[in-house]
Amino acid sequence: MLAYTHRTNASNLGGSHDVPQNGERNEKFGVYKSLCCEAEIVITEGSTFPECPNHRSLSTTWEPLDFEMIPITVIRKKAKSEPAA
């Protein structure tokens, strides 16, 4: 299982980089933030960017966020416990 952490980094947009809008196809898996209200989404490559969940009637611009995948270890409880001694 993986989780993510992120840092907003406006510099990753560069000077002439186009930011995606709702209805456009995503070219790279990532975490994005809407510019209107900072709603965050995780979107896979090839998916279509949605409308903002808080402003469905408006055009939405999505800003990519820097993120890092962190492996998570899941510890499962045994079905039967073993005696200590």
N, C-alpha and C positions, 0 to 999 in steps of 0.2 A: 504494500500500500504506500502511496506517496501523498505528501501534503505540499503546500507551497507557502512561501513567505514572499513578500514583495516590498519594493521601495519605489515610490513615484520618482521618475527621472525624466523630466521634460527634455533633457538634452539628447535622449535616445531618438527623438524625432528628427534631429538634424534640421538644417535650415530649409531644405526644399523637399523634405519627406512628406508624402501625402498621408493623411490620417484617414482610416476607413470610416465609411458612413453606413448606416443601417441599409440592408439590402445588398451590400457588396459581399463578395466571397472572400473569406479569410485565407491568406496565403501562408500563415505560420501559426502553429499552436501557441497560445499565450493567454495572459491575463490582461484584460483591457478595462479602462475606466471611461464612463461617459463624461463628456465635458460639461453637460448641463447640470448634473447633480452628483457626479462622482459615484454612480452605481457601478459595481464591479461584476465582471463576468469572466468565466474561463471558457475559451472557445477553441475548438479543434480546427486543424487545417482542413480546408475545403467546406467548412460550414459557412452559412450566411449570417452576417452580423444582424442582430435583432434590433427592434426599436428599443428605446430606453424603457425599462419597466415602470418608471414613474411619469413618463411624458410620452405616451403612446402616439399622440397625434402630431408630434414634432419630428423633424429630421434629427438624427442622433449621430454625433461624431464620437468615435471611440479612440482613446489614447492608449497606446501600449504601455504596460508597466514592466519594469524589471522584476524578475522573480527567480527564485531558486528552488528546484525540486529537492525535498528533504525526505530521505527514506524513513519510514516509520515501521518499527517492529511491533507486531501484534502478538501479545502473549495470551494464549488461550488456557483456560482452566481445564484441568484433567476431568474426565467424566467421573472417575472414582478416585478418592484420595487414598494415599498409601499411609499406613501407620508409621509414626515417627520412630518407634523402637520396638 
